C-alpha cells in the first residue's frame, strides 16, 4: 500500500499541498455563525416530515448498524476508528485511548498510564489530545511534551476518556462525506470539504493581538482566537514568523472551509469505498483526513484518517463562505434523506433504530461532558 506521507511537506508556504485559497471570497457567510437553534430549524422540520414518510422518528440511528447510535450522537471516537478493518488500518493515524482517573494523585496516575500506552503503541510527541466523545473540535489540543500532557490531563474531566493520536503535521485537511445504501454495491463521495488553517505573519513591529485585529477575516472572528493565544497576545511577532490561529479543523473554531466537490475523483471514491466496506455495516459518514499533497490525495493515497464521524457527521462544504443559504439547506436535506432511507432499508433487514429516550440520554451525556473540556487549540 502506497503511503507517501512524506509527501507531507513541511514547507512554510501558506496552505502548502492544498489548492490555492480563493482570496476574493467573503471572509464568512452571513449564516455561518448563526445560532444553531435558528439555522437548523428548517432541517428539524424536514426531519419531522421524513419521520412521517418512513414511519420512524429515530431511523438515522439505524443507518450504521456497526456503530452505537449509528454515530449520530455520543459515539466513542476510539471505538469508531477500531471498526476500520485490518486491510485499511494503515490509512489511520495511530492512536490510543486514555482514562482520566479520579481520586488521589489522579493526574499522576493518568500521566503514567498514558506514557505506558504511548510507549506500547510507538507514539512519540508531538501528539494530538482530544476527547473520546465530542463534536465540533471541542477540547482538541496539540501536546508536545510530558508537561503539556500533564496540563491537558489536569484540565480534563475526571472519569472521561481522551485520545492521544500521532500528529499529522501537514497543511492539508479535508472532510470526505461518504454514502452507500445497503442495496448498492458501491458507495459515493457526495461532499469534499477543503480546510484551510488561518494564520498571521509577523512584521517585527506589531503584537499578535494587533496582527489578529488587522487581518480582514481574523479580525471579525477575534473572539475565537484570542483566548487560545492569550499567552502570546502581547508578544511582538518577529518578521516573517507565521502564527497559526487554529488547529482543530472545524469552521466554528475559525478554520476556513471551501467546497471541493469539483475535485472528487474516481480514485478517491474507490479508496474510501474500500475503507468504509472494511468497517462492516457502515453506510454513511464523514472521514476527516490530513495530507501533504493534494494530487496524491485525489489519486487515493498519501493521506491519514484522523477521525470518522457517522450519522452525526455533516457535509461541511456548506460552510464555504460562497455557499448560498438555499444551497446549504438543499445539501442538508439530501443528507438527511439518505440517513432516513438507509435507516429504513436497514430496518427491513432487521436492524432496529435506537429508542428516542436512549438517544436523548446519549445526547445529554455528550453535552454535559463537552462543557467541561479544555480550551480548543
N, C-alpha and C positions, 0 to 999 in steps of 0.2 A: 504494500500500500504506500503510495507516494504521499509524503507529509512534508512538503517544503516549508517547514515552519521557519526556516531561516532564510526564507523569503520574508520573514518578519523583520523588515529593515528598521534600523534604529536611526534613520535619518532625522535631522532637525527640521526638515521641510514640513510646513503645516499640512496635516492630514495626509502624510506620506502613505502611499499604497492605495489611496482612495481616488475615485473620480473627483475632478475639481469641484469645489463647492460653489454653487451659483450665488455670487455676491450681490446680484441685483435683486434677489428675493427680499420680501419684507422680513424684518427681524423676527416677528411672531405673527401668527394669525390672530384675528380678533377673538376667536373662541378657544384658543389653545389653553388658556389658563382660566377658562370659565369654571365656576363652581360645578363639581361633578354632578351634584343632585339636579342641577338645571340642564346641563349638557346631555345627560343620559336619560332624561325623562321620555323623549320620543322613542328611544330604544326600549325602555321598560314597557311602554305601551305596546310596541310592536311584539315584544316577547309575550305579552299577555295574549295577543291575537294568535301567535304561534302555538301557545299552550292550548288554546281552544281548538285550533286546527288539528293538532296532533294528539289531543286529549292527554296532556301530561305537563304539569307546571315545571317539574324538575327534570325534564327529559335531557337537557345538556349534561347532567351528571351520568348519563349512560353513553356518552359519546366516546369515551376512552375507558373501557372496562378494566384495562390493566392498571389504572391509576385510581387511588381513593378520590371519590367525588369527581372522577374524570379530570382532576386538576383544575376544577372550577374555583375552588377556594381551599385554603388551609392545607395544601399539599406540602409534603417534605421535598425540598429540592434534591436532597441526597437520595431519597427513595425513587424519585422520577429519573434521575441520572442512572441509577442502578438498573433501570429497566432496559437501558441500551445494551443490546446483546454483545457477546464476545467478538463477533465478526465486525462490529462497528465501534468497539470500545476505544480504539486508537485515535478516534476523532475527538475524544473528550479530554479536556484539560484535567489533569489528575487532582483529586480532592479527598478530603477526609471529613467526617462529622464528629464534632466535639460537644460533649455535655458540659454546660456551665454549672458546676456544682453549687449546692447551698451549704451553709453552715460555717464552722470554724475553719480558717485557712482555705476557704473555698477557692480563692483566686490562685493561690499557690498550687493547690491540687489540680485545678483545671489546667494551669500552665504546664505542669509536669506531664499530665496525660496528653496534652496537645503536642508537646515536644516528642513524646514517645510515638504517637500516631504519625507525626510528620516523618520521623526517622524511619519507621517501618514502611511508609508509603514512598519514601525517597523525595519528600517535599523539602525545598530549601527556600529561604527568603530571596526576593520579596514574594509575598502571598496576598491573595485577596481574602479578607474575612467578611462573611455575610451571614445573616440569619438563615436558618434552615427553612423557616416558614416566614413568608412575607412577599410583598409585591412592590412594584414601582421604585426599586432601588433603595428601599428603606434599610438603613444600618450597614451599608456597604462601605468598607474601608480597605485601603492598602496598608499592610503591615510589613515593615522592613527589618524588624529585629525582635528579640525577646521582649525588649522594653515596650515596643509598640503593641505586641500581642498581649502583654500583661495589662496595658492600659485598656485595650479593647475588651478583655475579659472582665475587668473591673466595672466597666460601664454596661455590660451585657446583663439582661435579666436572669437571675438565678433560676435554675430548673429548665431553662430553654436550651435548645441545641443551636450551634452555629457551624458553618462550613469554612474550612481553610482550603483554598484552591490555588494551584500554580498560576501566577500572574502571566498572562499572555501579553507581553509588553509590545503592543503594536497599535498603530493609529486606527486600523481598520476594524470596524464593528458593524454587524448587520443583524436584523431580525428577519428570519425566514419563516413565513407562515405557510404551513402545510395542511392539506386536506385530502383525505381519501375516504370514500364511502365504503361500507362493508361489502357491497356488491360490486365494487370496482377492483380491477386487477392492479391498476397503477394510480398513484396519487399525483397531486399537483401542488406546485408552489403558487399561491394566489396573491402573495404580498411579499415584497422585499423592501425593507426599510434600511437605508444607509444612515449611519450615526456618526456625527462629527463632533468632536470634543472641543469646546471653545477654549481659547487661551488669549492672554495678552502678552505683549513683548515689552520688556523694559527698555528705557532710554537713558538710564543712569541719572535721571533728574526727578522723576515722579515716583510717588509711593504706589504700592499695589492698589490701595483704595482709590487713588486718583486715576490709575490706569483702568480700573474696572468701570468707574463712572464716565470716563472719557470714551469708552467703547460703545458703538451705536447699539449693539444688542445687549451686551453685558450690563450696560448702564440701566436698561429697562428691567433687568432681572437681578439687580444687585442683591436683593433680599435672599436670593438663592445661593449666592457666592460668599457673602461677607462673613457669615458665621463659620463656615468650614475653613476659611482662610484667616480667621481673626488673629492668629499669632504672627501673621506677616503683613497685616494691613498697613502698618506704619513704616514698613521697610521700603527703602528706595531700591527698585529692581535694577540690577546692572544692565547696561546697554546690550541688547541682543539676547538677553535671557528670556526664555519663554516660560510663562507660568500657566499651567493647565488649570482651568477653573472648575472642571467637572471630571469625575472619573466614572461614576455609575452611568450606564448607557440608558438613561430614562429622560424623556423630554421634560417631565415635571421637576427634574433635578438640574435642568439647564442645558442638557445636551441638545444639539441641533439635529433634527430628523429631516431626511429627504426621501421622496418617493423614488425607489429604484426598480419599479416594476418593469420598465423597458429593458432592464439588464438581466432579467431572468433567462436562463439558458436551459437547454435540454440536459446538458451535463450536470448542472446544479440540481435540477429536478430529479434526475436519476440518483444522484448521491443521497439526497435527503429522503427519497422514497426508500432507498436501501436501508438507511439508518432507522427510519420510522418503522419499517416492517420488522426490524430486529427487536422492537420493543413490545412484541405481542399485539394485543388488541389496542393499539394506539392509532387513532384515525385523524385527529385534528389538534393542532397546537403550533406554538412558535419556538423555533430553535434560535437562541441568541449565540452568535459566533464572533470570534475575532480572527483577524488575518492580517498579513503584511503586504499581500499583493492581490489586488482586486481581480486581475486577469486570471491568476491561478485559482482564486475562489470561484469565479464564474465557470472555470473548467472542472470544478468539482473536487479540488484538493487545496492543500496549503492553508487549512483553517483549523480552529479548535472550537468545540462546543463548550460554552461556559455555563449555560443554563437551558433547560427545556421547560416551557410553560404549556400546560394542557389546555383544557377548555376555557380557562380563565385568561389565556393569552389574548392579545389583541393584534389586529392587522395595523401596526403602528405607523404605516406610511401616511395615515390620515393626519398626523401631526406635522407634516410638511407645511410650512407657512404659506405655500402656494395653493394648498387644498381649499376648495370651496366647501361651505358647510353642507350643501346638499350632497356633495361627493363623499364627505366623511360619513354622513348618515347612510348613504347607499351602500358603502363598504361594510359598515357595521351590521346593517340589516341582512346583507348577503351572508356575512359571517355567522350571525345567529340563525339564519335559515339553515345553514349547513349543520350547526350544532343540534338543532331540533330534529332535522331529518335523519341525521346519523343516529341520534339517540332513539328515535322511533324504530329505525331498522334494527338496531341492537336489541331493543325491547322484544321485537318479534323473534330474535334469536335466543331469548331467554335471559338477557341482562336487565336486571331491574334498576330503575333510577333510585337515587337516594331520597328518602322521605324528607319533606320540607323542614321538619323540626330538627333533624340531624344536620341538615345543610346549614341552617341558621346558627346552630351551635358551633359548627366548624368556622363559620364566618366570624362569629363573635370572638372566638378564641384567637384567631389571627389578628383581628382588630385590636384586641386587648394587648397582645404581645407587641404589636407594632408601635404602640405608644410608649414603650419602654426601651426601644432600640437605641443604640448610639447614633450620633450625628453621621450623616452620609457624606462621604468624600466626593 
